[in-house]
């Protein structure tokens, strides 16, 4: 067996095939390939396949007859091992005295031999198309790399470069070559051109004359193209195309890195973004290449989704269709790459979704089409069935593409139109007849066409909705009839509002592209709002939202591409003013909602940290970092709020999510503030600082609008008196001012708003005490001066950021302080009288004022805090959510009245979390937007919204009864003692 495999090929003319085998035998005899002569004299499946290939492919015929020794070598070593050895030889160092002609001959002969062996493995069915495309790409990369090394060595000899490592001339040269398209993706076809971009770092020391570097490396580029692609008596290496470089009509062949980066950042087009997905360094200075590819990543994979760009890519595919004239599916004359249902549609299917989601999902930043499809399926962006179908179709079409090109080594993807030539391709592909081949081909084309059509909706013309007329004429009768039938009441007013959008009344609607997107989606938008309980009010809310939107194109393009988001948008606009404000300022936050995993698991704290680190990575300075932290926090609060509003999570999960976000943001903020402060004032000898969270932050119960309660602790070496910076400060002043800077960084209004309202009043002595607290002073204060209410606040505290050793010391002090109350006979009276004073001074302002309501959140929190101070619940629960502390209390047998507290806490927390999404002054069910009230009812399992207040009142009465049993109110209402 010469090759093996499971395919039986049929010649077009068996007699002619035998004649070709005889010619091959004669050539082998002349070349002293006696084993091949003997093999051809016998009969075998491999001999028959060779004869068929000689008859079907003039190109492979020429290679075998011209070089029978390449076939004969298969008796010594498998084709796979020969291919690996030939490519490895190309990667060897270039001999010192090698001439250009010798190198060109070596490259071409290596390429021809590898091409023959790959074709035989493919056609015999030994290896699949993944092997074929992979090794063709390895071959091309090795050829380009060898020629680049030769050219760099020559520049060294001429004195134009001073390379640091002649054994590895690419290193430190500054020059590198990007493989684009199929070469970059390791997906080359059999007769593929190779697309290259040649770039260089003009500041590397290896360049002798920087003023001549553009011309020098451009000459190298021209030489590279000629040595690789020029046809000689030995054939050619690879046809080479440099037109994917930035602005090819104006830019040199080799482009300096700064010039390229400026181009991509300021003028890069969407097709160039798509092209850069597959960019990969194939030769040259890898360090310079890595720097460039890192810098270009934000251009390719934008942090925010860009459906307007996706629309442009769809339009590019449409232009290809129109230019090529591909009207339908077919066989004869059909282009299996660019035609309908072809390879390009599968690539677009994958690449478009990479562009959509790659900025947020780095796991989609892959070079190859098939791994990308599987990653899309793994992430839930497409179904596994879709990925499986497209994978099978892709490899089938790649095989057809290869056999088309193997006929005559032509860069074509079009099937022939004559029956004889079609039969040639069919048989080379392993089919016995054109009919059999056509059936298999059309089946795959139809599958791809269907899947592609589902992704890029709009291929078929749709009936124009009559309501679109209102954009230009608000009095149009048919449009107003449409609005009335949809459920709108004040039809004339609604038509007037919509007409204003069409005339560009608002800033967001002044661009032609934005109005075009609005026109496309207007019927769906109006239908979504018509399903609201009050369609007219819902539309009016959307109008106010649109009025504040800075730009409309991106937002409308996103909604148009994801109609299911319209219902969610309607819910947000009519129920959650804080969320509405966020999308008004930053409409791109809606992007995340199309991620299939968005409504599944909440992002872990590690994932939040990863995303925040990436968002801050290229921040140029302190002010920019403050802005970015505000942007990040606002967007993440929005996403958690949407999950809560939609029912994907409940209040207790939202509290943890808001708290995790605050932890990460405050940690990053402390670092940037401390570093900025130290740049001027230096650092304190042995200085350590840490932030302790209290209140809702301390118990991981933050809401969407909560402020954060903090204490900043510090410590330092005993002999430290002042900081060591350019402007030194005494130690206490240093930490006080640092705390002031931190407060300002958290709460000062900036272009991107505030980060968090912050409260430091829970520090020792409150507003009368120093802003920053020395850890030893904190210990003394807690032991000698602290009030009961201050120690109660410590039960809801935990470390947030800073030095772990210091924060552990703070934690020990807190645990010791709490433990001291176990035998405090005044504790019950202090807690009860404090609650009584609050009830007297701050009565509830409505039935849903859950904080101040008797039996509401304060009662529940006080019970939990008392339980920790009294030692009824272990100190391990310090800093835990109140519901967990209450559940632990219920698990004890401390008092027979203790029951139902954790259930009530869960109910009140859920209502409180959702209410914080609504209007600020909503303290009764009637004050709530209808959609929000319905969401609250579902959250607490109320039969309908009319039962919410009754359920709250019943639970509050039960809680107040337990409070009175555990903490009976004393007659004395003086403020609790120390």
N, C-alpha and C positions, 0 to 999 in steps of 0.2 A: 504494500500500500504506500503510495507516494504522498498523498495529502490526507485522505480519509473523508469524513463528512457523511451526511445523510441525504444529500441532494443528488438527484439523477437528472443531468442536463440533456436536452435534446438539440441536436444541430438543426439548422435550417435545411441543409442538404447533406445527408449522411455520406454520400459518395465524395462530396467535396471535403468533408471532414476527414475522411480517410486519406485523401490526397495531402491535406495539410499535415497530418500526422507523419506521412512519409517524408514531407519536406523537413519536419522537425527532426526526424531520425537522421536524415542526410546531414543537417546542420550539426547534430550531436556527433555524428561520425567524424566530421571534419574537425570538430573541436576536441576530439579524443574523449568524449563523454560516453564511454562504452556501457556504463550501467544504464544510462538513459536509453541507449540504442536497444539493449536487451529488453528493457521494460516495454518499450514501444512495439517490440516484435510479438509480445504476448497479448493476452486479453484480460481486461479488468475494468471495474467500474471507474477507477481513476483515469485509466487510458481513455475510456469513452468520454468522460467529462472534459479531459484535455482537448480531445478532438472537437467537441461541441464548442468550447471556448474559442479555439482557433478559427472555427467557422463563424461564430457569432460576433466576435470582437476584433476588428482590424487592429486596434491599438494593442491589445494583449498579444495578438498574433505576432505583431512586429517585435515586441519585447522578447518573446520566447524564441522566435527564429533568429533574432539578432544575438541572443545571449542564452544558448542552450545550457551553458555551464551554470546558470542560475537555477535552472530546473534540476539539473544533475546534482547540485549541492544538497538537494532535499534528501538524498540517500544518506548524507552524513549528519545532517542536523535538521531538526524540525523547522518549519517556516517561522514559528513564533520565536524560537531562539535566534534564528538568523536576523529577524527584524530587530530584536532587542540589541544584538551585537552591532548591527549597522548603524543604528541610531546612537549607540554608545560611542562608536568610532567618530561620529560627527561631533560629539561633545568633547572629544580629546583636545588638548592644546594644539594650536596651529603651529606647524613646524617653522622654525626661525627663518629659513630661506625659501619658504613656499612662495610661488609666484601667483599672481591673480589668475592666470589661465589654468594652472594646476588645481587651484582651489575650486574654480568653476567646474572643471571636469569632475573632480571628486564629488562635489555636491550633486551634480546631475546624475552621475552613475549610481550613487547611493540612493537618490530619490527614485530613480527608475526601478532599481532592484526591489526596494521596499514596496513600491506601488504594485509591482507584479505579485509579490508574495501576499500582500494584503488582499488583492483581488482574488487570488486563488483560494485563500482561506474563507473569504466571503461567499464566493460563488459555489464552492464545494459544501457550504453549510457547516464548516468547522467552527467558525467564530461568528458572533453576532455583530450587529451594527454599532453597538457601544464600543466593542473592540476596534472596529474599523475606524470610527471617527476619532477615538482616543489616540491610536497610533499614527494616523495621518497628521493629527495635531502635534504629537511629539516629534514627528519627522520635520514638519515645517518649523517648529520652534528651534530644533537643533540646527537646521540650515541657517536660519536668521542669526542665531547666536554665533555660529562659526564665522559667518561673513562679518558680523560686527567686530568680533575679536581680531580678525585679519585686518580690518580697516583701522581699528584703534592701534594695533601694532605698527602699522604703516605710518600713522601720524606721529607715533613715538619716534620712529626712525628718522622722520623728516624734521624732528625738533619742534613740532607744533603742540605736542603734549608731553608732560612729564608725569607718567603714570606711576603711582606708588607701588604697584605690584605687577611686574611683567608676567609672572606666572598666572595671574588672574587680571588681565588688562581691563576688564569691565569695572572692577572695584575702584572707586574713587575717580572714575573718568567723568562723572556727572551726566553722561549720556545714557538714556535708556529707551527701549522700544516697547510700546504697548501693543499687544495683540488685541485686535477688536473683533467683534462679530463672532463667527464660528471658530476662529483661531483662539480668541480670548476664552471662549466657552469650552474649548477642547472638543469641538463638534464639527471639525472640517469635513467637507464632502470630498468625493474622490478626485475631482478636477477643480477644486476650489481655488479662487483667488485668495490671497491673504491681505487683510486690511490692517495697516500699521499706522501708528502715530509715533513720531520721533520727537522726544523732548530732551532738554538738558538743563542742568543747573549752571548758570553762567558764573557762579562764584566759587566753584571748586578750585583748589590750588593747582590741579593738574593742567589747567588751561594756561598756556604760556602768554598769549596775547588776547586778553578779554575783548578788545575792540574788534577782533576778527573771528570771534567764536561762532557767531551766527553763520557766517559764510563757510567757515571750516566744517562745521557739523552738517550744514546743508549739502556741501560737496560729498561728505560721507554718506548722506542719505541718498543722493543720486547714484553713488557708486554701489550702495547696498541694493537698490532697486535693480540696477543693471546686472550685478553679479548673481542675484537670486533669480531674476525673471527673464533675462535676455535669452532668446532661443539660439543655440549653437548646434554643431553637428551632433552633440550628445543630448540634445533636447533642451529642456529648460528646468529650472528648479520649481519656483512658484510664481505665477503672475502676481504682481504686488501693486497695491493701491494705497496711496497716501491721502486720499481725498476726504477721509473722515476727520482730518485734523481741523482745528478751529479756522474758520474763514479761509478755505484753501485758495481762493482767488487772490488773497492779499498777503497771507502769512507765508514765511519761508518754510522750506521742507522740514527743517529742524527748528523747533520753537523753544525759546527760553521759558523756564517754568513760571516766572512772574507774569510774563505776557499771557501764557495759557490760562493761568488762574484768574487774572483780571477778565479775560474774555468769558470764561465760563460763568463767573460771578455776575457779570454785567450784561452779557449778550447771549449766553448759552440758550439754545432752543430746546424744545421738548424732545425732538427726535434725537438730539445729542445726549439728553439725559438717558433715553432708552438705550442708545448705543453704549453709553458708559457702564451700563449694568454688567456687560461682559468684558470690560477692560481688564487686562492682565499683563503684567510685565513678562516678556518673553526673552528679552536680552538686555544687557547693559548693567548699569549701576543700580543694584537692588535697593540700596539705602535711599538714593534720590527718588527712585520710583515709589517706595513705600511712603515717603513724605508727601509726594504728589497725590497718591491715591487716598491718603488720609484727608488731605486738604479738600479733595474734590467730592468726598462722600456727602457733605450736606447739600451739594448741588444735585447729586443723583437721587439720594434718598432724603427727601425733604421731611423736616420734623412734622409739618402739618400736611394733611392730604390735599391734593390739588386736582380736583375733578375737572377743572377747566383745562388743565394740561392733558388729562386723559381724553377729553373731548377732541383736543387737537391731534392726539395720536390716532384716535378713531378716524378723524378726517384724513390723516395721512394714508391709512389703509384704504379709505374710500377713493383717494386720488390714485392709488396704485391700481385699484379695480378699474377705474374709468380709463386710465392711461393704457392699461394692458388689454382692455376690452373683455374682461372675464365676466361673462353674463351668467354662467351657470356651471353645473358639474358636467364633466365629460371625460373621454379617454383620448381619442385622437386629437392631437394639438393642445391638450390640456397641460398647463404648467403646474407641476406637482409641488413647486415651492411657493409661487406667488398666486396661483389660481385659487379659486374658491374651494374651501375645504382642504387647502394645502398646508405645507410645513410652516409657512409664515404665520398662518392663523393660530397654530398651536403655540408658536413662539410669542405672538402678540398676547395670546390668552395668558401666558405665564408672566411675561414682562410687564404688562399693564398692571397686573395685581401686585407685582413687586414694587412698581412705582407708587401705587396707591398706599401700600402698607409697609414697605421696607423701612421707612423712617422710624416707625414705631415698633416694628418687628424685625430686629436684626437677623433672626433665623431665616428670613426670606431673601437675604442678600447673597444669593447663590449665582454662580456663573452659568450653570448648565440647565437646560430646559427641563429634563426629566426629574432631577432632584428638586427643582423648584415646584413642579406639579405635586410631588409627594409632600413637600413641606407645606404647600397650600392646603392639601388634604389633611395633614396632621394638625394644622392650626384651625381647621374648620372653615377655611375660606371657600373651599370647594368640597364636593362630596368625594369619598374614596372611589366610587364608581366612575365619576368623571375623570379623576386622575388615572385610573386604570385604563379606561377606554382611550384617552388621549395618548397615554404612553404606548399602547399597542399600535395605534394609528401612526404615531410619530415614527417608530422604528420601521414599520412597514413602508411608509412613504420615503424614509431615508434610504432604505434598500432599493426602492424603485429609482430614486434619484441617482444612486450610485451606478446602477446598471445602465441607465441612460448615458451616463458620462463615460462608463467603461467601453462603450462601443467605439468611440473615436477620440477619447481624452479631450472632450470639448466641455467648456463651462456652460452647459445648458441644463435646463430643468424641464424642458418641454418634450412631451411624448410625440413621436412621429405620427404623421397622418396616414401614410400608406399602410395597407394591411401587411405587406411583407416586412416593413421596418418595425411595425408594431409587434409582429410575431417574433422578430429578432429580440426585442426588449423583453417580451413575455417569457420567452424560453431562457434568456439569460437570467431572468428573475426566478426561474424554476417552475414555470407554468407550461403546460403542453399546448395551450391554445389561447388565442386572443380573447375568446369568450370567457374562458375560465379566469384569465388575468383581469379582464374588464370588470367582472362581477366582484372580485376581491377588491379591486381599486375603488370602484364606485361605492361599495359598502363603507370603506374607510373615509372617503371624501364626504359622504353624507353625514357620518358621525361627527367629524370635525366641524362641518358647516353648521350643524345643529348646535353644538356646544358653543361655538364662536358666536352664533346668533343670539344665544341666551345671555352671553356676557355683554355684548354690544347691542343692546336692544335698539330698535329703530330702523332695522334694515328694510322693513316693509312700511309702506306708506299708510298713515292712519288718517281717519276722517278728521277734519278740522272742527273743533268745538265752536259752536256759535257764541259762547261767552267771550271768546277772544276779541270780538268786535268792540267790547266795552273799553278796551285799552285805547282805542282811537275815537270812539263815540259813546259817551256814557248814556245817551238816550236810546241806543239801539234796542228795538223792541224784542227781537229774538234773544238777545243777551239778557235782558231783564227777565224775560220769561224763564230762561234757564236758571237764573238766580232764584226766582220764586219757587220753581219746582224743586230746587236743591234744598229749600227750607229757610232761606233768608227772608226776613220780614220787611225791613225798611230798604226795599230794593233800590230805590233812587239814591239813598245815602251810600249804600254799599257800592253801587256802580260808580258814584263820584269818587270814592276812595280808590277803587281799582284804576279808574281812569288817570288819577294822579300818578300812580306808579308808572303807567305807560308813557306819560308825558315827561318823566324825569323830575318830578317835583322834589324828590329826596336825593341827597348826595349819592346814596347807594345805587340809584337807578339811572344815573346820568351817562353811563357808558353803554354803547351799542350792544356789547357782549352781554352785559347784565340784563338788559331788556329782552335780548334774544332768549336767554335762559328762562326768564320769567314767562315769556310767551309759551315756551315748551311745557312748562309745568303748571301753568295757571289753573287749568281744569282740575288737576289732582289736588292742588293746594286748596281750592275752594271747596272741593268735595270733602277734604279732611276737616276743615273748619265747620262745614255744614252739619257734621255729626256731633258737634258740641251741643250742650243743653241750650245754649244761647248763641247761635251762629253769628249773629250781628256783633255781639260783644267780643266774641273770639276773634273775629276779623279786625275789629277796632284795636284789640290788643296787639295783633300782628302788625297793624299799621303803625302803632307807636314804636314797636320793636324795629320796624323797617326804617323809621325816621331816625333812629339813633345808630343804625348800622353804618360803619365807615365805608364799606364797599360791598356790592351785592353779588358780583360774579361768582366768587368762590362759594358763597353760601348757597346760592340758587343751583349752582352746578352740583354741589353735594346732594342737595335734596332731590334734584332731578334724577340723579343716579341711584338714589336709595329712597324710593317713595314711602317705604314703611316708616321712615323717620318723621313723616309729616304728622302722624297721630301723636307721636311723642312730643313733637314741637308744639302742637296745639295744646297738649296737657301742660307743658311747661309755661307757655305764655299766659294761660288762663288761671294758673294756680300758684306759681312760684316766682314772685318778682325778683328775688335775689338771683335765681338761676337765669332768668330772662336778662338781667343786667349783665351777667357774665357773657352770654352768647351775643349780646349787643356789642360788647367791647371786643370780644374775641370769638367770632363765629367759627373759627377753625376748631374750637373745642368739640364741636359736634362730630368731628372726624372720627373720634375714638368709638363712637356709637355703632359704627358699621363693623367693627371687629367682632367676629363670631363669639369670641370668648368674653366680650364685655359684660354681658348679663349673667355670666357664669360665676367663676370664683373671683373674690376680691383680690386685688394685688397684694402680695405679702409686703412686709416692711422691707425685706431685702430687695424686692423688685422696685419699690418706690425709691429706695436708695440708689439703685442702679440707674433708674431713669433720671433722677435728680442729678447724679454725678455727670451723666452724659449731657444733660441740659446746661450744666455749668462749665463743662470742660474747656470750651474755647472762649470763656468770658474774658474780656480784655482788662477789666479793672473792678474796683470796689463798687462804684455806683452801678455799673452794669450788672454785677452780681446781685445787688439789692433788687434791681428791677426784675431780674430773672427769677429770683426767689418768689417775688410777688406774683409773677405770671404763673409760675409752676403751682404755687399754693392755690391760687384762684381757680386754675383749670382743674386741679385734682379735687378741690371742694365741689366744683360743679359736677364732676363725674360721679362722685359719691352721692351727691344730692339727686342726680338723675336715677342712679340705681335705687335709692330709697324711694323716690317718687313713683318709679315704675313698678315697685314691688319685688325687685330682684333681691333686695336685702330688707331687713327690718331695723328698727331703731337701735337695738343693742349692737348690731354689726356696724351700723353707721357710726356710733360713738367710738368704737375701736378704730375704725378707718380714719375718722377725722383726727383722732389722737395720734395714730401712727404717722400720719402726714405731718402734724405739728412737731412730733419728735424729730423727724428727719429734717424738716425745714429749719427748726430752731438750732439743731446741731450744726447744720451748714452755716447758718447765720452767725452763730457764736464764733465759729472758726474764722469767718471772713472779717468780722468786727475786731476780733482779737488781733489778727494779723495786721489789719490796717492801723489799729491803735499802736501796736508795737513798732510799726515802721517809723513812727515819730517819737514815741516815748520809751521805746525799748521794752525790756521785760524785768520783772522783779526776781532777784536771786531765789531760786527754789520755789518760785511762784506756781501755785496751782489754783484753778478755779473750777467750779461746777454749778450747774443749774438744777434746782429741785423744782419739779412741777407740783402744784397744789390744786385744790378745787376740782373742777371737771377735768382739767388736764391731768391732774394727779391720779384721778380714779378712772381714767380712760373713758370718759363720758362726754367728750366735747360734742357740740352741735355745729351746724353750719355757720352760726353767727357768734359762737362763744368767744369771750376774751380768754386770755391765758394768765393764770396766776403763777408767779415765779418768785423764787428767792435765789440770789447769786451768792454763793459761798466762796471764800478764798482762804488760802493759807500760804506760808512762805517760810524761808529759813529764818531762824531767830535773829541773826545779825543783819538781815536785810533792812535797809533804811529808806532807799529810794530806787527807782528804776534806772536802767543803764542806757537809756536812749539819748538821742540828740537833745531832747527836752525832758530831762528826768523829772519825776514827780515823787513826792513822799508816798509810801506804800498805801496808806489809807486813801489818800487823794487819788492815787492811780486806779484803784479798784472802784472807787465811787464814780470817777469819770468814765471808766470803761463801762460801768453799768448804765450810766446815762447814754452813752453811745449805743449800747445794745437796745435800750428802750426806744431811742429815736429810730434805730434801724428797723425795729418791729412795727412801730405805730405812726411814724411820720408819713403824711401823705406825699406820694411821689407820682410820677406820670402813670405808674401802673397801680395806683391806689395804696392802701396800707396792707401790711402783712397780717398782723394781729393787733387788736387792742390788748394792752398788757397791764397787769395789775401787780405791783410789788408791795401792796399794803399788808400782806400776811407775814412780812419779815418782822423780826423782833422790834417791839415798840412802834410798829406800823409806820405812819408818815413821819413820826418824830425821830425814828431811828435812822442810822446811816443806810444808804441805798445798798451797799455791799456789806455782807455779814462775814466777819471772821469766824471760822469754825469754832474756836475756843470761846469767843464771846457768845456764840449761839448756845453752846453747852451750858455756860454760866447762867444765861438768861432763862433757859428752860428749867434749870434747877431752882432758881431763886425768884424769878419775877413773872414768869408766864401766867397768863390768865387761862381759865379752863377752855374758853372758846378758841384760844390759840392752839392749845393742845388737841382740841377736837379737829382743827384744820389739818394737823399733822397726820391724822389717820387717813387722809386722802392725799398722800404725797408719795412721790417716787422720783428717782434720778432721771434726768432728761439728757443732759449733755455735759461733757467736761471730764475732768480727771477722775478715773474710776476709784483710785485709792481714797481720794478726798471724799467722794460721794459715799463710799462705803462707811467712812468715819461718820458722816452726817447721818446715814441710816442707822448706825449703832446708837447715836445720841437720841434719835427719834424713838427707836424701840425702847431704850431705857426710860425715856420721858413718859411714853405711853404705859409702860409696865408699872410706873410709880403710882398710877391711879387705881390699881386694883383694890387697894384698901381705903380709898378716899370716900368717906361717908357723906361728903358734900356733893359728890359728882352728880347724883340723880337730881338734886335740887337745882344745881347750877344749870344743867341741861334743860330742865323743865322750865325754869324761870326765864331762860334766854328765849325759848320758843314762845313763851307767853308775851314777852316784851315785843318780839317781832310781830306777833299777831295783833298786838295793840297798836303798834306804830305803822304797820304796813298791812292793812287788810287786803284780801284778794279783790281784784278788779273785774272779775267775771268768773263764770263756772269753769272755764278752761285755763284760769290763771293757776296752773298746777304747782308752781313754786310756792305761792303764798297761801293757797287753799288749805284750810284746816284738814289734816289728814292727807296732805299732798306731799310734794317732794321734800320740803324741809323736814316734815315729820319723819319721813322714811330715812333721810340722810342723818338726822340727829339720832334716831334709834341705832343706825349702823355705827355711828361714831361712838355713841355711848357703849355699845357692845364691845368695841375694840378697846376703849379706855378701861372698861371694867374687867377686861380679861375674859368675858363670856365667849368671845370669838378670838381665836389665836392671832398673834401679831403677824403671822404669815399673810393675813388678808389686808394688811396695810397697803394702800395704793391699788387695791382691787376695785372693780366696779361695784357700786352699792348693791346691785341685785345679788352679787355673789356673797357679799358680807351678810345680807339678810337671809339668803338661803342657808348659810352656815349657822346663823342664829337659830333658824327654824329647826335645824338638825340637832340642836341641844334640847335638854329638858329644863331649861332655866325657868320658864314660866308657862303655865298652861294656856295663857291667852295668845301666845306667839304663834300665829298662823296666817297664811295668805299674804304676808308682807312682800315676798319676792314676786309673787304674781301681780300684785298691785304696782310694784316698782317697774316691772316690765311693761305693764299697760301705760303707766304715766310716762315712762321714757319713750315709748313708741309715739305717743301723742306729741310729746314735747319736741322730739326730733322732727317730726313731720310739720308741726306748727311753725317751727323756725324757718321752714321753706316758704311759708306764706306771708301775708301782710303782717307788719310789726305789731299792729294794734288789735289783732284778732284774739279775743279772749272769750269768745262764745262761738257756738257752732254757726250761728247766723252770720258771724263776721268772716267766716272762712269761704273761699271760693268753692263752688259746688264740687269740682273734681277733687280738691284736696280733702274736703270733708268725707267724700266717698272713699278715698284712699285710707283715711284714718279709721273709718268704720270697718273696712276690710282688715286692717292691721290688728284691731283689737277684737275681731270676731263679733262686731255689733250687727244686729239684723239689718239696720239701716241707719242713716245719719241722725234720725230723730232720737235714737237711743244712746248716742254718745254721752251727752251730759248726764243722763240718768245713771249710766254705768260708772262714770267718773264719781258721781256723788255717792253711790253705794260703796264703791271701793274706798273712797276717802273717809266715809263714816266708819268703816271697819278698821282702817289704819288708825284713825284718831282714838278709837276704843282701845286698841293695843297700846298706843302711845301713852294714854292715860293710865293703863294698867302697869306699864313698865316704869313710867316716869311721871308720877302724879304731880300735879301742879302745886307748888307751895303757896302759902299766903304772901310770903315776902317776894316782891318782884324786883328787889334791888339787882343791879348787874352782878353776875356771878363773880365770886371772889377769886383770889389767886391761890 
